[in-house]
């Protein structure tokens, strides 16, 4: 299934996407929830019911005039209110290239276990504007990633069972302010302010059953599902990055095992893959300087359109916007 959250009368509305039409879940069946949060929390009951309803829609047993054109709505993140958001470090090629560009060898600890950091789940956004403050524009970057959402409560989840906790896949754009990030990480903590202002997810959540034909074996000595899904990113219509989810060294299942060690995972927790090889300007600029020391670095600027595509999932569009300082400085003048 392809699940969409969109803005309806000021609230998030969960809908089923079929043939470019949206069908509100709670209108398809009285026992289906109208929000992604509720759908994930009641996954074992809601998912099989939604699958049977999807079949009815595809077979024309549901009134077609009840469908809303996908292009006519304001899309939100498929998971508008994640209970948490972790981002992993699953692609060896990305880390290897970053280190090579700095004159460093590959860190061998990468092979020990998958690592992740927590980002700001209150700053999750969907397609549309990404608002940035002046400091963010000092080496503003995209990161081309995939993400999954947890659909069942679990703790100490073994990798061989972890795929059953994945509700679906999305595109993830981990927006990064590199100057802020690198400055604060000199203190051996973070990333924090360089990452916590915007993370885009979307445009849809695709459930694993929809992607079965793309499944491939995990890499040698790794456990869990992997998918042969091409990934790409363009900025203002110019291609800048290309990779594949199948290039992940650590699988989502293995990241889930690590994340759940001694910790409860909950429906609505989002976990990102980390950046695919070639998946950000930090890496691309460094590689270009190796062959041309005079390379003029490229970074995101106000007005830029970022388009990320993953085969089988869709295209995530985001526009960079300079946030007016006046809108936040006025808050300082208010008395509460």
VOKOL-57241 format. One record per atom (N, C-alpha, C): residue in one letter; x, y, z. Coordinates in steps of 0.1 Angstrom, whole numbers, plus 5000, padded with zeros to 4 digits. Example, Ala and Ser with C-alpha at 12.3 -4.5 7.8 and 13.67 -1.06 7.14 Angstrom:
2
A513249435078
A512349555078
A513249675078
S512849785071
S513749895071
S512950005079
! end
This chain:
336
X500849885000
X500050005000
X500950125000
X500350234995
X500950364996
X500050455004
X500650505015
X499850585025
X500350725025
X499350815026
X499650965025
X499051035037
X499751125042
X499151225052
X499151355045
X497951425046
X497751555040
X497051645049
X497051775046
X496351875055
X494951885051
X494051865061
X492651865059
X492051945071
X491552065068
X490852145078
X491752165090
X493052195088
X493952215098
X494552095106
X494151975101
X494551855108
X495151755098
X495951665103
X496551565095
X495551455092
X495451425079
X494451325074
X495251205067
X494951085071
X495550965065
X494750925054
X495350895042
X494650855030
X495450745023
X494650665016
X495250555007
X495350614993
X496550594987
X496850644974
X496650534964
X495750544955
X495450444944
X495250524931
X496150494921
X495950554908
X495850714909
X496650774916
X496750924918
X495550984924
X494750894931
X493650944939
X493750904953
X493350994962
X493450974977
X492150934982
X492050834991
X490850794997
X491050795012
X490350885019
X490450895034
X490250765041
X491150725049
X491050595056
X489750575064
X489450675072
X488250665081
X486950675073
X487050715060
X485850715052
X485650585044
X486850515043
X486750385036
X486150275044
X486450285058
X485850185067
X485750245081
X484650225088
X484550295101
X485550245111
X486150125109
X487150075118
X488650115115
X488750195104
X490150245101
X490350385106
X491550405112
X491850535118
X492050645107
X491950765111
X492050875102
X493450945103
X494350895111
X495650955112
X496750845112
X497950875107
X498950785106
X499350735120
X499350825130
X499750785144
X498850675149
X497550685147
X496650585152
X496850455143
X497050475130
X497250355122
X498350275126
X499550335130
X500750265134
X500450205147
X499750265156
X499550215170
X498650095170
X497750085160
X496849965158
X497149885146
X498449875143
X498849815130
X498349675127
X498449595137
X498049455135
X496549435131
X495749525136
X494349525132
X494049605120
X494649725119
X494349815108
X494949775094
X496149725095
X496849695082
X496049585074
X495749475079
X494949375071
X493649425066
X492949505074
X491749565070
X491949665059
X492949745060
X493249845049
X493649775036
X494349665037
X494649585025
X493449535018
X492449485025
X491249445019
X490449555013
X490449675020
X489749795014
X490449845002
X491849835002
X492549874990
X492149794978
X492049664980
X491549574969
X490249614964
X489349644973
X487949694969
X488049814960
X488949914964
X489050034956
X489650004943
X490649914942
X491249884929
X490249804920
X489349734926
X488449654918
X487149744914
X487149864919
X486049954915
X484849934924
X484949864936
X483849844945
X483649954955
X484450064953
X484350184961
X484050304951
X483150384955
X482850494946
X484050584942
X484350584929
X485450654924
X485350804926
X484150864927
X484051004929
X484351044944
X484650944952
X485150974966
X486651004966
X487350974955
X488750994955
X489051144953
X490151184960
X490651324959
X491951324951
X492051404940
X493251414932
X494451434941
X495451354940
X496651364948
X497351494946
X497351554934
X498051674932
X497351794938
X496051784943
X495351894947
X495451924962
X496251834970
X496251854984
X497651904989
X497651955001
X498951995007
X499451875015
X500551815010
X501151695016
X501851725028
X501751645038
X502551645050
X503551535050
X504451525060
X505251405061
X504351295063
X504551175056
X503751065058
X503451025073
X504551045081
X504451035096
X504551175101
X503451245103
X503551385106
X504151415120
X503851325130
X504351345143
X505051215148
X506251195144
X507051075148
X507251085163
X507250965170
X507550965184
X509050985187
X509850955177
X511350985178
X511850975164
X513051025162
X513751015149
X515250985151
X515650875146
X517050835146
X517550835132
X518850865130
X519450855117
X520750775118
X520850675109
X521850585109
X523050625101
X524050525099
X525250545092
X525450415084
X524550385074
X524550245069
X525350225056
X525750335049
X526450325036
X527950345038
X528650235037
X530150245038
X530750335028
X530250335016
X530850415005
X530950565009
X529850615015
X529750755018
X530850795029
X530950715039
X531850735050
X533250725045
X533550625037
X534850595031
X535350715023
X534450765014
X534750875005
X535051005013
X534151025023
X534351145031
X535751145038
X536151035044
X537451015050
X538551025040
X538450965029
X539450965019
X539751115014
X538651185013
X538751325009
X539551415019
X539451365032
X540251435042
X541651375045
X541951275036
X543251215038
X543351115049
X542151065053
X542150965064
X541750825059
X542150725065
X541750585061
X540350555067
X539750455061
X538450415066
X538450375081
X537550415088
X537550385103
X536950235104
X537750155110
X537450015111
X536349985120
X536050075129
X534850055139
X533550055131
X533550095119
X532250085111
X531749945110
X532649855110
X532349715108
X531749645121
X531849715133
X531549655145
X530049655148
X529349765145
X527949775147
X527449895141
X526149905137
X525550025131
X525350135142
X525750255139
X525550365148
X524450455143
X523950545152
X522950635148
X522950755158
X522350865154
X522150975164
X520651015164
X520251075174
X518851125175
X518851265169
X517851285160
X517651425155
X516251475161
X515851595157
X514751665163
X513451615156
X512651535163
X511451475157
X510351585157
X510551695163
X509551805162
X509751895150
X510851875143
X511151955131
X511051865118
X510251755119
X509951685107
X509051755098
X509351765086
X508451825076
X508251735064
X507351765055
X507051685044
X507551765031
X506851735020
X507151815008
X506851965010
X507552045003
X507252195005
X508452265010
X508252375017
X509252465021
X510152415033
X511452445032
X512352415043
X512852555047
X512552595059
X512852735064
X514252735071
X515052825067
X516452825072
X516752965077
X517452965088
X517953085094
X519353125088
X519753255090
X521053295083
X522253195086
X522453155098
X523553065101
X523452935093
X522252885090
X522052765083
X522652765069
X522652895063
X523052905049
X524552905048
X525352885059
X526752875058
X527052725055
X527152695043
X527352555038
X526152465041
X524952515036
X523752435037
X523752315027
X523352205032
X523552075025
X522251995025
X522051905015
X521051805015
X521751675019
X520951575022
X521451435024
X520351335018
X520751265008
X519851175002
X519851045010
X518651005015
X518550895024
X517150825022
X517050705027
X515750645029
X515450635044
X514250605047
X513850595061
X512750495063
X512650435075
X511550345078
X510850395090
X509650345092
X508850375105
X508550245112
X508650255125
X508350135133
X506850125135
X506350005134
X504849985135
X504449895146
X505349845154
X505049755165
X505949795177
X505449785189
X506249805201
X507249685202
X508449715206
X509449605208
X510649655216
X511349555221
X512549585229
X513549465227
X514849495226
X515849395224
X515449305212
X515149375201
X514649305189
X515849245181
X515849125178
X516949055170
X516749095156
X517849105149
X517849145135
X517049055126
X517048925129
X516348825121
X514848845122
X514348915132
X512948935133
X512549085131
X513549165129
X513349315130
X512449365118
X512549295106
X511749345095
X510249345097
X509849265107
X508349265110
X507949395118
X508949475122
X508649595129
X508649715120
X508949695107
X508949805097
X507649825090
X507049935092
X505749965086
X505850015072
X506950065068
X507050115054
X508350195052
X508550235040
X509750315036
X509350445030
X510150545033
X509950685028
X511250735023
X511250845015
X512450925012
X512751015024
X514051035027
X514451125038
X515451215033
X515251345035
X516251455032
X516751515045
X517851475050
X518451515062
X519151645060
X518451765060
X519051895058
X520151925068
X521251975064
X522451995073
X523052125071
X523352195082
X524052325082
X525552285085
X526352275076
X527652205078
X528652295087
X528552425085
X529452505094
X529152485108
X527852495111
X527352475125
X527752335130
X527452235121
X527752095125
X529252075128
X530052115119
X531552085121
X532052165133
X531552285135
X532052365147
X531752305160
X530452255161
X530052205174
X530652065176
X530851985166
X531451855167
X532951855171
X533551965170
X534951975176
X534951955191
X533751965197
X533651935211
X533251795214
X533351705204
X533051565205
X531651535210
X530751615205
X529351595208
X528551645197
X527451575194
X526651615183
X526551505172
X525951535161
X525551675156
X524251715164
X524151845165
X522951905171
X522352025163
X522852145166
X522252255159
X522452255144
X523452185139
X523652175125
X522652085118
X521752015126
X520851915121
X519451935125
X519152005136
X517951995143
X516852085138
X517052155127
X516052255122
X515152205111
X515452105104
X514552045094
X515051915089
X514151815089
X514351685082
X513051655074
X513151635061
X512051615053
X511851475050
X510551425051
X510151295048
X509051295038
X508951195029
X507851185020
X508251115007
X507351134997
X506051194998
X504951105003
X505350975003
X504350865008
X505150765016
X504350685024
X504850575031
X504450455023
X505450375018
X505150255010
X505450135019
X504350055021
X504449935029
X505349825023
X506049745031
X506949645025
X506349545015
X505049515017
X504449425007
X504449474993
X504449604992
X504449674979
X505749664972
X506849634980
X508149634975
X508749494974
X507949394975
X508549254975
X509249224962
X508849274951
X509549244939
X510949304938
X511249404946
X512549474946
X513449414957
X513049314965
X513849264975
X515149184970
X516249214976
X517449144973
X518149104986
X519149004985
X519748964997
X520649075003
X520749075016
X521649165023
X523049125019
X523949215022
X525349195019
X525949075028
X527049025024
X527548905031
X527748945045
X527348845054
X527548855069
X526548965075
X525548995067
X524549095072
X523149025072
X522249075080
X520949015082
X519849115079
X518749075072
X517649165070
X517349185056
X516149245053
X515749275040
X516549395034
X516749385021
X517349495014
X516549505001
X516549624994
X515749644982
X516649714971
X516449664959
X517049724948
X516249844943
X516449954949
X515650074946
X516650184944
X516650234931
X517550344928
X517150474935
X518150554939
X517950684945
X518650784937
X518050904937
X518651014930
X518251154936
X519051254933
X518751384938
X519151484927
X518351584925
X518651694916
X518451824924
X519151924920
X518952064926
X518752154914
X517552224914
X517152314903
X517252244890
X516852114890
X516752034878
X518051974873
X519151994880
X520451944876
X520751824885
X520951704879
X521251584887
X522551604895
X522551564908
X523751584915
X524151454923
X523251364924
X523551244932
X522751124927
X523351004928
X522650884924
X523250764932
X522350674937
X522750564945
X521650454945
X521650364955
X520750254955
X520550214970
X519350194974
X519150144988
X519850014990
X519949934979
X520649804980
X522149814983
X522649944983
X524049964986
X524249975001
X523249965009
X523349975024
X524249855028
X525149885037
X525949775043
X525249725055
X524949805064
X524049775075
X522649785071
X521849685074
X520449685070
X519549755080
X518349795077
X517449855086
X517249755098
X517149625095
X516949525105
X518049535116
X519249545111
X520449555120
X520449685128
X520049795122
X519949925129
X518849915140
X517749845137
X516749825146
X517149745158
X517949635155
X518449555166
X519349645176
X520249725170
X521049805178
X520249915185
X519349975179
X518550085185
X517650035197
X517249905196
X516349855206
X517049775217
X518349775217
X519149705227
X518949785241
X518149715250
X517949775263
X516949895262
X516249915251
X515450035249
X514149985242
X513050045245
X511750025239
X511650105226
X511250045215
X510950115203
X509350115202
X508850225197
X507450245197
X506850275183
X505650235180
X505050275167
X505150425165
X505650465153
X505850605150
X507350645151
X508250565157
X509650595156
X510150585142
X510850685138
X511450685124
X512950665125
X513450585116
X514850555115
X515350575101
X516350665099
X516950695086
X518150605083
X518450585071
X519550505066
X520850565068
X520950695068
X522150775066
X522350795051
X523350875048
X523550925034
X524150815025
X523550805013
X524050715003
X525350774997
X526150694992
X527350744985
X527050844974
X527750954974
X527551074965
X526351154970
X525751124982
X524451174985
X524451314992
X525551394991
X525451524997
X526551614991
X526451744993
X527451834987
X528851824995
X528751795008
X529951775016
X530851675009
X530351555005
X531051454999
X531451494985
X530451544977
X530751574963
X531751684961
X531751794970
X532751894969
X534151844972
X534251754983
X535451704986
X536051614975
X535251534969
X535751454958
X536251544946
X535451644943
X535751734932
X537151804934
X537451834947
X538651904950
X539851814948
X539651684949
X540751594947
X541351604933
X540551624923
X541051634909
X541251784905
X540551874912
X540652014909
X540652104922
X541852134927
X541852204939
X541152344939
X540952394927
X540352524925
X538752504924
X538252384926
X536852364925
X536052464933
X535052524927
X534152614934
X533052534941
X533052534954
X532052454961
X530652494959
X529752394958
X528352414957
X527652384970
X526752474974
X525952454986
X524552504983
X523552464991
X522152514989
X522052654992
X521152724985
X520852864988
X519352884987
X518853004992
X517453034992
X516953024978
X515752964976
X515152954963
X515452824956
X516452744961
X516752614955
X515652514956
X515452444946
X514452324946
X515252194946
X514952124957
X515651984958
X514551884955
X514951794946
X514051684942
X514751554944
X514251474953
X514751344956
X513851234951
X514351134945
X513551024939
X514050894943
X513150804948
X513550664950
X512550584942
X513050494933
X512150414925
X511250334934
X509950324931
X508950254938
X508350334950
X508950444953
X508450534964
X507850664959
X508650734951
X508150864946
X509150964945
X508751094945
X509651204944
X509251304955
X510251344963
X510151444974
X510651574969
X509751674969
X510151814965
X510251904977
X511351974978
X511552074988
X512152204983
X511652314987
X512252444983
X512852514996
X514052564994
X514752625005
X514252775006
X513852815018
X513352945021
X514153015032
X514453135030
X515153215041
X514053265051
X514153215063
X513153255073
X513453395078
X512453475078
X512553615083
X512953625097
X514053695100
X514453705114
X513453775123
X512653865116
X511653935123
X510653845130
X510353735123
X509253645128
X509653585141
X510953565143
X511353505156
X511853605166
X512353725161
X512753825171
X511553885178
X510453885171
X509253945177
X508753865189
X509153735189
X508753645200
X509453695213
X510653745212
X511453785223
X510753905230
X509953985223
X509354095228
X508054065236
X507553945234
X506253905240
X506553865255
X505553895263
X505653855277
X504653745280
X505053635286
X504153525289
X503953515304
! end
